[in-house]
Amino acid sequence: MGSHNINSIINEVLSICNRELQDEVELILELNFVKDVYCIRTEINDAIDSILKNSVKAFRKNSLLNYN
């Protein structure tokens, strides 16, 4: 546990996600300033990663349904 900047964590996860998506989906990020929070960085990282990946899956599923 330690003091971490949530915006920094989000940017790191988004950077990894963007490479995996290979321009299939454009993710736009607008963050406000937030103070550092005391947390377990890897757990926050995993949670944000899951949210992004689930969102992309839902987007893909919705896109496929619209093509039929």
N, C-alpha and C positions, 0 to 999 in steps of 0.2 A: 504494500500500500504506500501511497505517496501523493503528493500534490501534483496534479496534471492539468494541462489546458485541454478542455474538451474540443475546442476548435482544431487544435493540432491533431488530435486523435482522428477526428472526422476527416480532415484533409488527407491524412495518411491512408485511411481505409478507402476513401474515394479514389485516391490515386491508384491503388491496387485494383479496385473494381473497374476503373476506366480501362486499364490494360487488359483485363479479362473480357470486357464487353467488346472491345475492338470496334468502336464507333457504331455498335448496333443500337445503343440507347444513349442519348445525351442526358447527363445529369448536371443540373445547374445548382450551384451552391451559393447561398446568401447567408452569411453568418454575422451575428452581432457580437460585440465584445462581451466576454464572460470572464469572471474571475476563475482562477484555478480551483479545482475541486479535489478533495481528498478521496481517492478511490483506488481500486485495483485496475491499472491501465489495461491489462489483457482482457479483463471481463468487459470493460466498456468497449474495447476494440471488437471483441466477439459479438457483442449485442448490436453494435452499429453495422457490422458486416452482415449479420443475419437479417436485419431490417432492410438493408439495401438489396441483398440477394432475393429476399421474399418479394420485394417490390418489383424487381426485374422479372421474376417468374410470373407474377400477376399481370404485368404489362404484356409479356409475351403471350400468355394464355388469352388475354383479352384481344390482342391483335390477331391471333389465329382465329378466334371466334368471329371477328368482324370480317375476315376474308371469306368465310363460308356463306 
